[in-house]
Structures are given as structure tokens and as C-alpha cells.
Amino acid sequence: MPYSTDDEIRRPSHLSVGLFSVWISLLLSANSFAQSNQSNKSVEPQKAIATAKKSVKGKVLKIDRQKEHYRVKMLNPQGRVVSVRINRQSGKVMPPKVNPADKPVKQAKTANNDKE
């Protein structure tokens, strides 16, 4: 028995369901491509060097590309090597990495400290 017009309105055909799912897939893949394309944009090494020079006065010795940042090694006027981290996405100077060995150690109270 052939479908009536009312049945066609109530039941979506397999073709329309398939086309709808293809359309949704295309939308999702286009969105993910746009997001991945934006995440691939990174600051050029020359710009990272210029930013590091604004942050620390001195001579650039080396630049290393890390996963999320550039590490620019510089020689400051006092003759010390300084490492400046520049975020690859934003191009901004990142806070210095603190070495656990450089953190000040709290001195435990002892009987000798109490007498002073």
C-alpha cells in the first residue's frame, strides 16, 4: 500500500535523515578546523626576540622553541645569562620559572633561636 501525503509528513525518509547527519558532520568538522587553525597561529621568533629585548636589556645569545613558549637566552649588562620566556600564542613575557632550590627555606625554631 503506497504512503499517503500524511504519512510522508510524519515519517522522515532515510534519505533526509542521512542528509541531515552529513550536514551536521560538515558543520562540526568546519568548526574544529577553524579552532585548530586559530591554535596554530603563533608569534614569529623575531617578534619574540623583540619582546624579550624590551623586557631585559642586553644581547640575545640564543632562542629555543618550546611547546608553548620561546625561551630567549640573553646576556644582561652585568654579564649574567638571563632566560626570558615568551608565550607563543600571545607574544607576552611569561613569569620566570622558579627553581625549587632557589626558594627561601624557612628556618625551624630551635632552642638556640629562642635565646637570641
RALIN-V650537 format. One line per field, one symbol per residue. psi: psi as a letter, one per 30 degrees, with the letter a starting at -180 (. if undefined). burial: b if it has 24 or more other C-alpha atoms within 12 Angstrom, else e. A space follows every 50 residues. Layout:
psi: ???
burial: ???
This chain:
psi: klkleeeeeejkleeeeeeeeeeeeeeeeeeeeeeeeeffklkleeeeee eeeeekkakkelkkjaeflkjjkljlffgkkkkkkkkfefglklkkkkkf ffkkkkkkkleeeff.
burial: eeeeeeeeeeeeeeeeeeeeeeeeeeeeeeeeeeeeeeeeebbebeebbb bbbebbebbbeebeeeeebbbbbbeeeeeeebbbbbbbeebbbbeeeeee eeeeeeeeeeeeeeee
